[in-house]
Amino acid sequence: MKKIFVLFVLMFSLVVEAQNEQLAQNYFDRGEFEKAQIAFEDLLKSQPNNFNYFQKTIECNQQLLQFEKADKALQERYSKYKQGNLLVELGYNFQLQKNQPEAKKQYDLAIDKIKKTPTEVYNIAYLFDRKGLVDYAILAYQTAVDLDPKFNFNYQLALLYGQKGDTDTMIEKFLSESYNNPQSMIMIQNQLSRFMFEDTNITFNESLKKALLIRIQKNQDIFWNEYLSWFYVQQKEYGKAFIQEKAIYKRNPESFSNIVNLGQLAIEENDNDAALEILGFVLENTKDLDLQIQSHTYLLQMKIDKSQPKDYSVINLELDKLIKEFGVSPFTLSLLKIKAHFATFNLKDAETGKSILKNVLEMPINRDQTAEAKMELADILLFEEKFNQALIYYSQIENDANNSPIGQEASLKIAKTSYYKADFKWAEHQLKVLKSASTQLIANDALDLFLLISDNTVEDSTQTALKKFSKADFLLFQDKKQDALLAFQQILKEQKGDAIEPVTLLRIGKIYEKMSDFTQALNNYQQIIENHKESIYLDEALFFSAEIYNQLNDFEKAKPLYEQIIMNKVDSIYFVEAQKKYRKLRGDKEI
């Protein structure tokens, strides 16, 4: 019983102390330094050896300009413990009083401490860094390494050189650390990516690429080819990444799946030239049936995405030929799904699409494959305007897959189905949750649709224009482009000047793009740019226009449109891509 009582008292005291520490920190964070000082001094009395409490007390002294009090406490503690980091604190206290000679004296004494006891580097260098004394932090780490080469501070030094703006040395340190300790590579690449995307004059990207190329020339290790491939992928230069992946494959055939993944990335980023080259290479160099099916699937999807009605019969024959070649089985699910979708949405033969997928669902397929097949079947039922049947399948996927990407996709489609039915209240309810989806693409789509509904409900409580718009959007879902175009154009006539006008112009522009009528597409985007400068759709109009001009090789018209996004739309999802393409058009140096 006595032990239980002692344990209870101990636990109670720990809880109280934690609460007191939180209170002291709250005072400090709010700038109430007098209260924070008293609170931390009380905590320090209960735990005299706690360096954190001591440090916070000193910082309170300094914020209250009580430099002599701080100096006295630091001197007393140093006399007692002889810790090198206290010399840094002493020096910084002098620096705050603009007594630089005395500050330097203390900092140099801290460096001398490392020379005598190299293990002191950890606390000393950390504190130099924390105080913003970058040169001294570098000197501290370098002093320790010079004394004992077993120390490895490449990562810390790289970050410090980055703070100084010495990116060349930072790159050197990071690359050396990556090679010597591959387990740290992901962490290092995350840091490099931050600099790659923050840099505005491309010099960092040039320096990093040059450093990697030099290492490839000096060292035949495929590690550097993999690193350069990673660099090109970050830059979305998939053709160049492919060159590196081919070099890797020649020496390590087991890396072949990386080439397939690269092809998929190129497709997702609409780099069709690179995707065609990569997938063509895959088909020429593999006997693996899974990879062959996967590659044919990607290539066919690309053809379908760019096709016009005149191309449909040839594509349909190609699909049938491939299915006959590889057979009808769970292994050819991707081809069967494309066939079902193509039959329904392109050939307007929903019965064939449903028949294919119902046969698939009778095969011995796994849970994920079942979800994929059900999703496609639900899409076809939605195409047929069988809303309730479609919702049943979407809901099954949502319940079975929970918060996985395909589960979230099903949730988005449930919301879209409600939107197509003009049940905007329920759609909004669903979309509020999906705005925070872990899959960024789904979160973006959910936010776009949520804003469309909310923005066009504020000005029109009857939601008349929104109902017309959702019907037109449903025609787009059904791939009835001409009908959708007429519906959106009618909205434009009837709702001229209303909140729904800019997004209607955007939809019309995208339809014309899909029909390869770029003149009309640009005309609609231009109306947004000229007449709706405050619209949330302005960045899309700018980017889509720039992309068309880029595709038409009219670079002088594309460049200022990308530039407008860079200068005025920093929060746009198109910002990074616009920045990259603007630099390329500007003629920034390529290595």
C-alpha positions as CSV (number, residue, x, y, z in Angstrom):
1,M,0.0,0.0,0.0
2,K,2.9,2.3,0.9
3,K,4.5,1.7,-2.5
4,I,1.2,2.5,-4.3
5,F,0.9,5.7,-2.4
6,V,4.6,6.7,-3.2
7,L,3.9,5.8,-6.9
8,F,0.7,7.9,-6.9
9,V,2.6,10.9,-5.4
10,L,5.4,10.6,-7.9
11,M,3.0,10.4,-10.9
12,F,1.0,13.4,-9.5
13,S,4.2,15.5,-9.2
14,L,5.2,14.6,-12.7
15,V,1.8,15.7,-14.1
16,V,2.0,19.0,-12.1
17,E,5.5,19.7,-13.4
18,A,4.5,19.0,-17.0
19,Q,1.6,21.4,-16.6
20,N,3.9,24.1,-15.1
21,E,6.4,23.6,-17.9
22,Q,3.6,24.0,-20.5
23,L,2.4,27.2,-18.7
24,A,5.9,28.6,-18.7
25,Q,6.3,27.9,-22.4
26,N,3.0,29.5,-23.2
27,Y,4.0,32.7,-21.4
28,F,7.3,32.6,-23.4
29,D,5.6,32.0,-26.7
30,R,3.2,34.9,-26.0
31,G,6.0,37.3,-25.2
32,E,5.1,37.5,-21.5
33,F,8.7,37.2,-20.5
34,E,8.4,38.4,-16.9
35,K,5.8,35.7,-16.1
36,A,7.8,33.1,-18.1
37,Q,11.0,34.0,-16.2
38,I,9.3,33.4,-12.8
39,A,7.8,30.1,-14.0
40,F,11.1,28.8,-15.5
41,E,13.1,29.9,-12.4
42,D,10.6,27.9,-10.2
43,L,11.0,24.8,-12.5
44,L,14.8,25.2,-12.4
45,K,14.8,25.2,-8.6
46,S,13.0,21.8,-8.7
47,Q,15.4,20.5,-11.3
48,P,18.7,22.4,-11.1
49,N,20.4,20.1,-13.7
50,N,17.8,20.6,-16.4
51,F,19.6,22.5,-19.2
52,N,16.4,23.3,-21.0
53,Y,14.9,25.2,-18.0
54,F,18.2,27.0,-17.5
55,Q,18.4,28.0,-21.1
56,K,14.9,29.3,-21.1
57,T,15.6,31.3,-18.0
58,I,18.6,32.9,-19.7
59,E,16.6,33.7,-22.7
60,C,14.0,35.4,-20.5
61,N,16.8,37.4,-18.9
62,Q,18.0,38.5,-22.3
63,Q,14.5,39.4,-23.6
64,L,14.1,41.6,-20.5
65,L,17.6,43.1,-21.1
66,Q,18.9,41.6,-17.9
67,F,22.3,40.8,-19.4
68,E,24.3,41.0,-16.2
69,K,22.0,38.6,-14.5
70,A,22.3,36.2,-17.4
71,D,26.1,36.6,-17.4
72,K,26.3,35.8,-13.7
73,A,24.1,32.7,-14.1
74,L,26.1,31.5,-17.0
75,Q,29.5,32.0,-15.3
76,E,28.3,30.2,-12.2
77,R,27.0,27.3,-14.3
78,Y,30.1,27.1,-16.4
79,S,32.3,27.0,-13.3
80,K,30.3,24.1,-12.0
81,Y,29.8,22.0,-15.1
82,K,32.5,23.2,-17.6
83,Q,30.2,22.5,-20.6
84,G,31.3,23.9,-23.9
85,N,27.9,25.0,-25.0
86,L,27.7,27.4,-22.0
87,L,30.7,29.3,-23.6
88,V,28.5,29.7,-26.7
89,E,25.7,31.1,-24.5
90,L,28.2,33.4,-22.8
91,G,29.4,34.7,-26.1
92,Y,25.9,35.2,-27.4
93,N,25.0,37.2,-24.3
94,F,27.9,39.5,-25.1
95,Q,26.8,39.7,-28.7
96,L,23.4,40.9,-27.7
97,Q,25.1,43.7,-25.9
98,K,27.1,44.5,-29.1
99,N,30.3,43.5,-27.4
100,Q,31.7,41.6,-30.3
101,P,35.3,41.2,-29.1
102,E,34.2,39.5,-25.9
103,A,31.7,37.4,-27.8
104,K,34.4,36.2,-30.2
105,K,36.6,35.3,-27.3
106,Q,33.9,33.0,-25.8
107,Y,33.1,31.5,-29.2
108,D,36.8,30.7,-29.8
109,L,37.0,29.2,-26.3
110,A,34.1,26.9,-27.3
111,I,36.1,25.8,-30.4
112,D,39.1,25.1,-28.2
113,K,36.9,22.9,-26.1
114,I,36.2,20.8,-29.2
115,K,39.9,20.5,-29.9
116,K,40.4,19.1,-26.4
117,T,37.3,17.0,-26.3
118,P,35.9,16.3,-29.8
119,T,32.7,14.8,-28.5
120,E,31.7,18.3,-27.2
121,V,31.0,19.1,-30.9
122,Y,27.4,17.9,-30.7
123,N,26.2,20.4,-28.2
124,I,28.4,23.2,-29.2
125,A,27.8,23.0,-33.0
126,Y,24.0,22.6,-32.4
127,L,23.9,25.7,-30.2
128,F,25.9,27.8,-32.7
129,D,23.4,26.7,-35.4
130,R,20.4,27.5,-33.2
131,K,21.8,31.0,-32.5
132,G,22.2,31.6,-36.2
133,L,26.0,31.6,-36.0
134,V,26.5,29.5,-39.2
135,D,30.2,30.1,-39.7
136,Y,31.0,29.0,-36.1
137,A,28.7,26.0,-36.5
138,I,30.6,25.0,-39.6
139,L,34.0,25.6,-37.9
140,A,32.8,23.5,-34.9
141,Y,31.9,20.5,-37.1
142,Q,35.0,20.8,-39.3
143,T,37.3,21.0,-36.2
144,A,35.9,17.8,-34.9
145,V,36.2,16.0,-38.3
146,D,39.8,17.2,-38.7
147,L,40.7,15.7,-35.3
148,D,38.8,12.5,-35.8
149,P,37.8,11.5,-39.4
150,K,35.4,9.0,-38.0
151,F,33.0,11.8,-37.4
152,N,30.5,12.3,-40.2
153,F,28.7,15.7,-40.3
154,N,28.2,15.9,-44.1
155,Y,24.5,16.3,-43.7
156,Q,24.7,19.0,-41.0
157,L,27.4,20.8,-42.9
158,A,25.4,20.7,-46.2
159,L,22.4,22.3,-44.5
160,L,24.7,25.0,-43.0
161,Y,26.3,25.8,-46.3
162,G,22.9,26.0,-47.8
163,Q,21.9,28.6,-45.2
164,K,25.0,30.6,-46.2
165,G,24.0,30.4,-49.9
166,D,27.1,28.3,-50.8
167,T,25.0,25.8,-52.7
168,D,28.0,24.3,-54.6
169,T,29.5,23.1,-51.3
170,M,26.1,22.1,-50.0
171,I,25.7,19.9,-53.1
172,E,29.1,18.4,-52.7
173,K,28.4,17.5,-49.1
174,F,24.9,16.1,-49.8
175,L,26.1,13.9,-52.7
176,S,29.1,12.6,-50.7
177,E,26.8,11.7,-47.9
178,S,24.3,10.0,-50.3
179,Y,27.0,7.8,-51.7
180,N,28.6,6.9,-48.4
181,N,25.3,6.4,-46.5
182,P,22.6,5.4,-49.0
183,Q,20.1,5.0,-46.2
184,S,20.1,8.8,-45.8
185,M,19.4,9.4,-49.5
186,I,15.7,10.0,-49.3
187,M,16.1,12.6,-46.6
188,I,18.8,14.3,-48.7
189,Q,16.8,14.2,-51.9
190,N,13.9,15.9,-50.0
191,Q,16.3,18.7,-49.1
192,L,17.6,19.0,-52.6
193,S,14.1,19.0,-54.0
194,R,13.3,22.0,-51.7
195,F,16.1,24.0,-53.2
196,M,15.3,22.9,-56.7
197,F,11.8,24.2,-56.5
198,E,12.6,27.3,-54.5
199,D,15.4,28.5,-56.7
200,T,14.2,31.2,-59.1
201,N,17.1,31.7,-61.4
202,I,17.8,28.0,-62.1
203,T,21.5,28.2,-61.1
204,F,21.0,25.6,-58.3
205,N,19.5,23.1,-60.7
206,E,22.3,23.7,-63.2
207,S,24.9,23.2,-60.4
208,L,23.3,20.0,-59.2
209,K,23.0,18.5,-62.7
210,K,26.6,19.4,-63.4
211,A,27.8,17.8,-60.2
212,L,25.9,14.6,-61.0
213,L,27.3,14.5,-64.6
214,I,30.8,14.9,-63.4
215,R,30.4,12.0,-61.0
216,I,29.0,9.8,-63.8
217,Q,32.1,10.6,-65.9
218,K,34.5,9.9,-63.0
219,N,32.7,6.9,-61.4
220,Q,31.1,4.1,-63.3
221,D,28.8,3.2,-60.4
222,I,25.2,3.1,-61.6
223,F,24.3,4.8,-58.3
224,W,25.0,8.1,-60.1
225,N,22.9,7.2,-63.1
226,E,20.0,6.5,-60.7
227,Y,20.6,9.8,-59.0
228,L,20.6,11.7,-62.3
229,S,17.5,9.9,-63.4
230,W,15.8,11.0,-60.1
231,F,17.0,14.6,-60.9
232,Y,15.4,14.5,-64.4
233,V,12.2,13.1,-63.0
234,Q,12.0,16.0,-60.5
235,Q,12.4,18.3,-63.5
236,K,9.7,16.3,-65.4
237,E,12.2,15.6,-68.2
238,Y,11.2,12.0,-68.7
239,G,13.1,11.5,-72.0
240,K,16.4,12.4,-70.3
241,A,15.5,10.2,-67.3
242,F,14.9,7.4,-69.8
243,I,18.5,7.7,-71.1
244,Q,19.8,7.1,-67.6
245,E,17.4,4.2,-67.0
246,K,18.5,2.5,-70.2
247,A,22.1,2.8,-69.1
248,I,21.2,1.3,-65.7
249,Y,19.2,-1.5,-67.4
250,K,22.1,-2.6,-69.6
251,R,24.2,-3.3,-66.4
252,N,21.3,-4.3,-64.2
253,P,18.4,-6.0,-66.0
254,E,16.5,-6.4,-62.8
255,S,15.8,-2.6,-62.9
256,F,13.5,-3.1,-65.9
257,S,10.3,-2.3,-63.8
258,N,11.7,1.2,-63.2
259,I,11.5,1.9,-66.9
260,V,7.8,0.8,-66.9
261,N,7.1,3.1,-63.9
262,L,8.9,5.9,-65.7
263,G,6.6,5.4,-68.7
264,Q,3.6,5.6,-66.4
265,L,4.9,8.9,-65.0
266,A,5.4,10.3,-68.5
267,I,1.8,9.4,-69.3
268,E,0.5,11.0,-66.1
269,E,2.4,14.2,-66.9
270,N,1.2,14.2,-70.6
271,D,4.8,13.8,-71.9
272,N,3.5,11.6,-74.8
273,D,6.7,11.6,-76.8
274,A,8.7,10.2,-73.9
275,A,5.9,7.8,-73.0
276,L,5.8,6.3,-76.5
277,E,9.6,5.9,-76.6
278,I,9.7,4.3,-73.2
279,L,6.8,1.9,-73.7
280,G,8.1,1.0,-77.1
281,F,11.4,0.0,-75.5
282,V,9.6,-2.1,-72.9
283,L,7.7,-4.0,-75.6
284,E,10.9,-4.7,-77.5
285,N,12.9,-5.9,-74.5
286,T,10.6,-8.0,-72.3
287,K,8.9,-11.4,-72.5
288,D,7.1,-10.8,-69.2
289,L,3.4,-11.0,-70.0
290,D,2.4,-8.6,-67.2
291,L,4.7,-5.9,-68.4
292,Q,3.6,-6.4,-72.0
293,I,-0.1,-6.1,-71.0
294,Q,0.7,-3.1,-68.9
295,S,2.6,-1.4,-71.7
296,H,-0.1,-2.1,-74.3
297,T,-2.7,-0.8,-71.9
298,Y,-0.9,2.5,-71.4
299,L,-0.3,2.9,-75.2
300,L,-3.9,2.2,-76.0
301,Q,-5.2,4.6,-73.4
302,M,-3.0,7.3,-74.9
303,K,-4.5,6.6,-78.3
304,I,-8.0,6.7,-77.0
305,D,-7.4,10.0,-75.1
306,K,-6.2,11.7,-78.3
307,S,-8.7,9.9,-80.7
308,Q,-11.5,11.4,-82.8
309,P,-14.6,9.4,-83.9
310,K,-12.9,8.5,-87.2
311,D,-10.2,6.6,-85.2
312,Y,-12.6,4.4,-83.2
313,S,-12.9,1.4,-85.5
314,V,-9.1,1.0,-85.7
315,I,-8.8,1.2,-82.0
316,N,-11.6,-1.2,-81.4
317,L,-9.9,-3.8,-83.7
318,E,-6.6,-3.3,-81.9
319,L,-8.3,-3.9,-78.6
320,D,-9.9,-7.1,-79.8
321,K,-6.7,-8.3,-81.2
322,L,-4.8,-7.8,-78.0
323,I,-7.5,-9.4,-75.9
324,K,-7.5,-12.4,-78.3
325,E,-3.6,-12.5,-78.1
326,F,-3.4,-12.4,-74.3
327,G,-6.7,-14.0,-73.4
328,V,-9.6,-13.2,-71.1
329,S,-8.4,-13.7,-67.5
330,P,-7.6,-11.7,-64.3
331,F,-4.2,-11.0,-65.9
332,T,-5.8,-9.0,-68.7
333,L,-8.1,-7.0,-66.4
334,S,-6.6,-3.7,-67.5
335,L,-7.3,-4.4,-71.2
336,L,-10.8,-5.7,-70.4
337,K,-11.5,-2.5,-68.4
338,I,-10.4,-0.3,-71.3
339,K,-12.5,-2.4,-73.7
340,A,-15.6,-2.0,-71.5
341,H,-15.0,1.8,-71.1
342,F,-14.3,2.3,-74.8
343,A,-17.4,0.3,-75.9
344,T,-19.6,2.4,-73.6
345,F,-18.3,5.9,-73.7
346,N,-16.8,6.0,-77.2
347,L,-18.9,3.5,-79.2
348,K,-22.1,4.1,-77.1
349,D,-22.5,0.4,-76.6
350,A,-23.1,0.1,-72.8
351,E,-24.5,-3.5,-73.0
352,T,-21.1,-4.7,-74.3
353,G,-19.3,-2.8,-71.6
354,K,-21.5,-4.2,-68.8
355,S,-21.3,-7.8,-70.2
356,I,-17.4,-7.6,-70.1
357,L,-17.3,-6.4,-66.5
358,K,-19.9,-8.8,-65.2
359,N,-17.8,-11.6,-66.6
360,V,-14.8,-10.2,-64.9
361,L,-16.6,-10.1,-61.6
362,E,-17.2,-13.9,-61.9
363,M,-13.5,-14.5,-62.3
364,P,-11.2,-15.4,-59.3
365,I,-9.9,-11.8,-58.8
366,N,-8.6,-10.2,-55.6
367,R,-10.2,-7.5,-53.6
368,D,-8.5,-4.6,-55.4
369,Q,-9.3,-6.0,-58.8
370,T,-12.9,-6.4,-57.7
371,A,-13.0,-2.7,-56.7
372,E,-11.6,-1.7,-60.0
373,A,-14.2,-3.7,-62.0
374,K,-17.0,-2.5,-59.8
375,M,-15.9,1.1,-60.3
376,E,-15.9,0.7,-64.1
377,L,-19.3,-1.0,-64.0
378,A,-20.7,1.8,-61.8
379,D,-19.4,4.4,-64.3
380,I,-21.3,2.6,-67.1
381,L,-24.5,2.5,-65.0
382,L,-24.1,6.2,-64.4
383,F,-23.6,6.7,-68.2
384,E,-27.0,5.0,-68.6
385,E,-28.4,7.4,-66.1
386,K,-29.1,4.5,-63.7
387,F,-28.0,6.7,-60.8
388,N,-29.2,4.5,-57.9
389,Q,-27.6,1.4,-59.3
390,A,-24.4,3.3,-59.8
391,L,-24.5,4.6,-56.2
392,I,-24.9,1.0,-54.9
393,Y,-21.6,0.0,-56.5
394,Y,-19.7,3.2,-55.6
395,S,-20.9,2.7,-51.9
396,Q,-19.8,-0.9,-51.9
397,I,-16.3,0.2,-53.0
398,E,-16.3,3.1,-50.4
399,N,-17.2,0.7,-47.6
400,D,-14.8,-2.1,-48.6
401,A,-11.8,0.1,-49.4
402,N,-12.4,2.6,-46.6
403,N,-9.8,5.4,-46.8
404,S,-7.6,3.9,-49.5
405,P,-7.2,5.9,-52.7
406,I,-9.8,3.8,-54.6
407,G,-12.2,4.2,-51.6
408,Q,-11.7,8.0,-51.8
409,E,-12.2,7.9,-55.5
410,A,-15.5,6.1,-55.0
411,S,-16.5,8.8,-52.4
412,L,-15.8,11.5,-55.0
413,K,-17.9,9.7,-57.6
414,I,-20.8,9.4,-55.1
415,A,-20.5,13.2,-54.6
416,K,-20.4,13.8,-58.4
417,T,-23.4,11.5,-58.9
418,S,-25.4,13.6,-56.4
419,Y,-24.2,16.7,-58.2
420,Y,-25.3,15.3,-61.6
421,K,-28.7,14.6,-60.1
422,A,-28.8,18.3,-58.8
423,D,-28.7,17.1,-55.2
424,F,-26.2,19.8,-54.4
425,K,-26.8,19.8,-50.6
426,W,-25.7,16.1,-50.3
427,A,-22.9,16.6,-52.8
428,E,-21.5,19.5,-50.7
429,H,-21.7,17.4,-47.6
430,Q,-19.6,14.7,-49.2
431,L,-17.1,17.2,-50.7
432,K,-16.4,18.9,-47.4
433,V,-14.8,15.7,-46.2
434,L,-13.0,14.9,-49.4
435,K,-11.3,18.3,-49.5
436,S,-8.9,16.8,-47.0
437,A,-8.4,13.5,-48.9
438,S,-4.9,12.1,-48.7
439,T,-4.8,11.7,-52.5
440,Q,-4.0,15.2,-53.7
441,L,-5.7,14.8,-57.1
442,I,-9.0,13.8,-55.4
443,A,-8.6,16.6,-52.8
444,N,-8.2,19.1,-55.7
445,D,-11.2,17.8,-57.6
446,A,-13.3,17.8,-54.5
447,L,-12.3,21.4,-53.7
448,D,-13.0,22.5,-57.3
449,L,-16.5,21.0,-57.3
450,F,-17.2,22.3,-53.7
451,L,-16.3,25.8,-54.8
452,L,-18.4,25.5,-58.0
453,I,-21.5,24.6,-55.9
454,S,-20.9,27.1,-53.1
455,D,-20.0,30.1,-55.3
456,N,-23.1,29.6,-57.5
457,T,-25.4,29.1,-54.6
458,V,-24.5,32.5,-52.9
459,E,-25.7,34.6,-55.8
460,D,-28.5,32.3,-57.0
461,S,-30.4,30.6,-54.1
462,T,-32.6,28.8,-56.5
463,Q,-29.5,27.3,-58.1
464,T,-31.1,27.6,-61.6
465,A,-27.8,28.2,-63.4
466,L,-26.1,25.4,-61.4
467,K,-28.7,22.9,-62.3
468,K,-28.2,23.6,-66.0
469,F,-24.5,23.5,-65.5
470,S,-24.6,20.1,-63.8
471,K,-26.6,18.7,-66.7
472,A,-24.1,19.9,-69.1
473,D,-21.3,18.4,-67.0
474,F,-23.1,15.1,-67.0
475,L,-23.1,15.2,-70.8
476,L,-19.4,15.7,-70.7
477,F,-19.1,12.7,-68.4
478,Q,-21.0,10.7,-71.0
479,D,-18.5,11.9,-73.6
480,K,-21.2,13.6,-75.6
481,K,-19.0,16.6,-76.4
482,Q,-21.2,18.2,-79.0
483,D,-24.3,18.0,-76.8
484,A,-22.3,19.3,-73.9
485,L,-20.9,22.2,-76.0
486,L,-24.4,23.3,-77.0
487,A,-25.6,23.1,-73.4
488,F,-22.7,25.2,-72.1
489,Q,-23.2,27.8,-74.9
490,Q,-26.8,28.1,-74.0
491,I,-25.9,28.7,-70.3
492,L,-23.5,31.4,-71.5
493,K,-26.4,33.2,-73.4
494,E,-28.9,32.9,-70.6
495,Q,-26.5,33.6,-67.6
496,K,-24.3,36.3,-69.1
497,G,-22.6,38.3,-66.4
498,D,-23.5,35.8,-63.7
499,A,-21.0,34.0,-61.3
500,I,-21.2,30.9,-63.5
501,E,-19.9,32.6,-66.6
502,P,-16.1,32.1,-66.2
503,V,-16.3,28.4,-65.4
504,T,-18.7,27.9,-68.3
505,L,-16.1,29.6,-70.6
506,L,-13.5,27.3,-69.2
507,R,-15.6,24.2,-69.9
508,I,-16.3,25.3,-73.5
509,G,-12.5,26.0,-74.0
510,K,-11.6,22.4,-72.8
511,I,-14.2,20.9,-75.1
512,Y,-12.8,22.8,-78.1
513,E,-9.3,21.6,-77.1
514,K,-10.5,18.0,-77.1
515,M,-11.9,18.6,-80.6
516,S,-8.5,20.1,-81.6
517,D,-10.2,23.4,-82.4
518,F,-7.5,25.5,-80.7
519,T,-8.7,28.8,-82.1
520,Q,-12.1,28.6,-80.4
521,A,-10.4,27.2,-77.2
522,L,-8.1,30.2,-77.0
523,N,-11.0,32.6,-77.7
524,N,-12.9,31.3,-74.6
525,Y,-9.9,31.3,-72.4
526,Q,-9.1,34.8,-73.5
527,Q,-12.5,36.0,-72.4
528,I,-11.7,34.8,-68.9
529,I,-8.3,36.5,-68.9
530,E,-9.8,39.8,-70.1
531,N,-13.1,39.9,-68.4
532,H,-12.7,37.8,-65.2
533,K,-9.4,38.9,-63.7
534,E,-10.5,38.1,-60.2
535,S,-11.9,34.7,-61.0
536,I,-10.5,31.6,-59.4
537,Y,-10.4,30.1,-62.9
538,L,-7.9,32.7,-64.2
539,D,-4.8,30.6,-63.6
540,E,-6.3,27.7,-65.5
541,A,-7.2,30.0,-68.4
542,L,-3.7,31.3,-68.5
543,F,-2.0,27.9,-68.2
544,F,-4.3,26.2,-70.8
545,S,-3.7,29.0,-73.2
546,A,0.0,28.9,-72.7
547,E,0.0,25.1,-73.2
548,I,-1.9,25.5,-76.6
549,Y,0.6,28.1,-77.8
550,N,3.4,25.9,-76.7
551,Q,1.9,22.9,-78.5
552,L,1.6,25.1,-81.7
553,N,5.3,26.2,-81.3
554,D,4.1,29.8,-80.9
555,F,6.5,30.3,-78.0
556,E,6.4,34.1,-77.9
557,K,2.7,34.0,-77.0
558,A,3.1,31.2,-74.5
559,K,5.9,32.8,-72.6
560,P,4.1,35.9,-71.2
561,L,1.1,33.6,-70.1
562,Y,3.4,31.4,-68.1
563,E,5.0,34.5,-66.7
564,Q,1.7,35.9,-65.5
565,I,1.1,32.7,-63.4
566,I,4.6,32.9,-61.9
567,M,4.3,36.6,-61.0
568,N,0.6,36.7,-59.9
569,K,-0.5,33.1,-59.1
570,V,2.1,31.7,-56.7
571,D,-0.5,29.5,-54.9
572,S,-1.7,28.0,-58.2
573,I,-1.4,24.2,-58.7
574,Y,0.1,25.1,-62.1
575,F,2.8,27.3,-60.6
576,V,5.7,24.8,-60.6
577,E,4.9,23.6,-64.2
578,A,4.5,27.1,-65.5
579,Q,7.9,28.1,-63.9
580,K,9.7,25.2,-65.5
581,K,8.2,25.8,-69.0
582,Y,8.8,29.5,-68.7
583,R,12.5,28.9,-67.9
584,K,12.8,26.6,-70.9
585,L,11.2,29.1,-73.3
586,R,13.3,31.9,-71.8
587,G,16.3,29.9,-73.0
588,D,17.9,29.2,-69.6
589,K,21.1,27.3,-70.0
590,E,20.9,23.6,-70.4
591,I,23.9,21.4,-69.5
